[in-house]
Each structure stands twice: as C-alpha cells, then as structure tokens.
C-alpha cells in the first residue's frame, strides 16, 4: 500500500516522500501489457497473437517505468487535493535514477518531491502611508498652448515665398564650410527640417525675409541653444561626444519654406473637437478644454499616488519566501532551463512580482473586490470605441455589440481586461484608506516623477 510522508527541510520548504509497493503498480502494468499484445503490429505475427514474453521484452521496461511514475503522480496529487497545502507553483521532483527500475525484479520504490509553502503575512496598514497627491492646476497658458496645437494640427500647409514667422518650417541643406563660408571638401552635407523658433533669437532674425535658395553661414553653437544643440549634432551624423562638434561652421541653404495656416476658432471647429457638446462660443470652448486638461492631470495625479501606494505596500509589507525552492523552480519550472547564475540574477525581480501578487490577491479577497460580467463587457465596449477614435457612433451600433461579443470569447483579451479592472478597483480602494498631503506641482514636474519611478 502506497504511503505519503511529509517533512520540513527549510523555511516554508517541505519534502513529500511517496512510497509505492508492487501491489500499487503491478496490476496496471500487467493490464497495459495485455492491451499492447492485442493491438501492437509486429512483422511475422498476426495481430493479437504476439507471445507475451516478446511483448514484455520489447515494451516492458518503458511501460513498467510509465506505470510506476503514473502511480506516484496519482498518489502525490491525491495527497495535495486532500491536505490542500497552500503552495507555490508545482512540486519539484527530487533527483531519482529511473534506470534502477527493473521490470524483471519488481520492488518497492520511493520518490521525493519538494514543495514551497506560501507564507502567512499581514498587509502594511495604509493609514501609515506617507503619501502626497501632486496637483496640477490647468492654467490659461496650458489652455492657450492646447488651442494653438489644435489649430496647427487642423490647419493646412502653405508654401510662402519668404520666411516671415517663427512657426515656419524650413527644409535646409546643411553644408560644412570654414568660418569664411568656403566649402570643406569631403565635409558633412545633409538636408534637415527645422522650425525657425528652434534657432537662437539672433539666428531667427537672420532668416526673416529670406527666400528659397538663399542661405546663412553660421556656427552650430550660435545656431542652437544647448538643450537643442545635441539633437541637431546627432541629426547631422556627428558623434555627440565630439568636443569640437559645436564649433563647426555650416552653410544653411533654404530648400523649401512651409507654414501651417491655422484653423479658425469658429463653431465648426468647436463641434469637431467636442462633437455633440453644443459648444457655440470661444469662451465655452476654452472652458470645456480647461475641464478636459484638468481631468487629464487629475488622472495623472491619481496614477502617481497609486505608484506611491504600490511601493509602500511592497516595501512595508513583510513577507518571507522559500528562497532556495523558488530559485530552483526558476531554473527548472519554465519552458527553458536556466543556470543557477541566471536564476540568481532574475530572483530579485521575480520575488518582487511574486510579493505583489500575494499582496494584491489578499486585498482583493479580504475586501471582496469583484469585476462583474457587465463591467467587463462595458470596458471592452469603451476599448473598441477608443480604438475607432473620432468615428461617429450614431445610428445602428449593433456591429459594436457583435464585435464585443467576439472579444468576450477571447480568453487572453478577457483576462487582460479583468486584470486592468481589478487593479483599478484595488488602487481605488487603497486610495480611500489614506489621507494624502496635497502639493501643487507643474505638469513637467509630475511627468518627471512618473518617468523616473516606474514599477
């Protein structure tokens, strides 16, 4: 009769020993041999008439090994199903030399497996989180910048004869010269596009009134401010580490002049930007735009607060892991085996992900956070509408429901939508547990926080 013994070998790390006797696997082995003798095709013998000794000699060893391992596996999973230990991943088989399994000398066998146990832990109390809600106020300057951007985006490109605006886009042929304007043989020659306002103020003045095919000779360091110089140096194919790059002279010949003719601020434009909102005046348009800008930055502020709460929970919640078991699992548990060195290098990131999974699962379970089928469907519907962007959704939208129904049959899409929704619910719950300090910041400052602190 098979027996199962469990013993502790390290922190949150147990060994399960399965012992099987001959009576546990021989009946199924002999049954399988008989089945083979009825179905196997061997030249020189009619089907079902192959001698039992020949079947055992030819197929016995592999069938014998298979039946023993199946018996052991069945005992292991019966034990796990009955005892229900809370484990990570799957049990890891300890080294066993199956070459010692001798079909001609049936015996009792013993197999070992390792399991890693999930730890008990308490989530760090969010009430102790020192969190800050960074607030960006939508200013009139922000609104004006967005208005200008929209008017340019919706405008049409013209080709004026002369440069008369800092917004003009110049196609320029950069040709390397000496300080007197003489062409350097074998020097750099490249065409590039530059908006006039990207030049320094002095150089902008030099270009004003210029026509196509006219040119200006200048030194790169005089043409661009420091924050734009490096990008232009690279665009010209010069190594950015070249200390002399900024001192090079170029002849800038105008190949083409372009200027966007801005859209008019009128009711037609308002309705294109906010369809169905009945925006009739510039004042209403600016007010609506300001609300959208504030809504965007409020969302960014929440995201940054959620990032703080994520790191607080991850850093302040104390959880112990069966490190050695998990490192071994990293080596052998995936599709490709890893070396001990690879597993060691990956472990910090892996354990952080694992820790967050345990924390988030516990929060979801203890607070009964759920995503309903209707919420899932509505989320996918909104996703489709965002994908189709500016398309009008008026009239017959039955195609949309049909599209969403097809999405709901895709397990990967359903899982991705569920994870996104349950994560949103988790962080919305977490945000309700804290009273963050509020701090006014600029949009640039908030964006820098998000770019410099990713998880």
Number of C-alpha atoms within 10 A of each C-alpha: 10 17 14 16 11 14 11 12 11 13 15 17 20 19 20 21 19 21 18 22 16 14 13 17 23 17 11 17 19 16 10 15 17 15 12 19 21 13 12 14 14 13 7 7 11 11 13 16 13 19 10 15 10 11 16 20 11 11 13 22 15 12 19 23 19 14 19 22 16 13 17 25 14 12 18 21 13 12 17 14 10 9 9 10 13 13 15 17 13 12 21 18 13 13 9 10 8 10 8 9 17 13 17 11 6 14 13 14 15 14 19 20 17 21 26 26 18 18 16 10 13 11 16 16 13 18 13 12 18 13 20 17 20 24 19 21 16 20 12 12 9 15 19 14 12 16 16 14 13 15 18 18 14 16 15 12 14 12 14 15 13 17 25 17 15 17 16 21 20 21 19 21 20 21 21 24 22 16 15 9 15 14 16 14 8 7 12 15 16 14 16 15 15 15 17 21 15 16 20 16 15 11 18 18 15 13 22 15 12 17 18 17 13 13 18 15 22 21 18 18 17 17 21 22 14 12 8 13 20 18 13 17 20 13 14 15 11 16 13 16 10 9 8 10 18 20 13 15 25 26 22 23 20 22 17 18 22 19 21 18 15 16 15 13 13 13 15 12 18 22 15 12 15 13 13 9 12 12 21 14 13 13 10 13 23 18 15 17 20 20 13 14 19 17 13 13 20 18 12 19 22 17 16 21 19 20 18 18 21 17 16 18 20 19 14 14 16 13 16 12 18 18 16 14 22 21 22 16 22 21 19 16 16 9 7 8 13 17 12 14 11 13 19 16 12 13 16 11 10 15 15 14 14 14 20 17 12 17 20 20 13 15 17 16 10 9 10 9 15 14 14 11 11 9 14 17 18 14 17 22 18 12 14 15 15 11 10 11 10 11 9 9 11 6 6 7 9 8 9 14 14 11 13 18 14 10 17 18 10 10 10 11 13 16 13 10 20 20 13 14 17 16 15 14 16 19 20 13 15 18 17 11 14 17 15 16 10 11 10 12 14 14 17 9 12 18 14 11 13 15 8 8 11 9 9
